[in-house]
Amino acid sequence: MIARVALLMLLAAGPALAQDAGADFGTLLGRADGLARTGQIEASERAYEQAIAAATSDEERAQALWLLANGRRGRGDEAGAVEALARVLELEGGGAWLAPCLAQLAALAPR
């Protein structure tokens, strides 16, 4: 189900995705962060999904999901933050980002 949603979001990105075909994880993550900081929420969400798709490891995916969740939580979207953090549970790893993601998920879940 979540994979379908991610695919739909990537398809919805349309031309922006074609522009970023060669962009690496770090570039996409930086772009997502910049868009979030300037209040461009929809563009930021698409850029985070692109960064997740471009990630080469579960640790990078967990990092992007952590940042996506923090952005959503900062906007008061706790359900969206939980959704992003729950996606970490689908990963086989997550490195140093796994523990903070799970801790934040545990803190948000009761809400």
ABEGO torsion letter per residue (X at the ends): XAAAAAAAAAAAAEAAAAAAAABBAAAAAAAAAAAAAAGBAAAAAAAAAAAAAABABAAAAAAAAAAAAAAAAAAGBAAAAAAAAAAAAABABGEAAAAAAAAAAAAAAAX
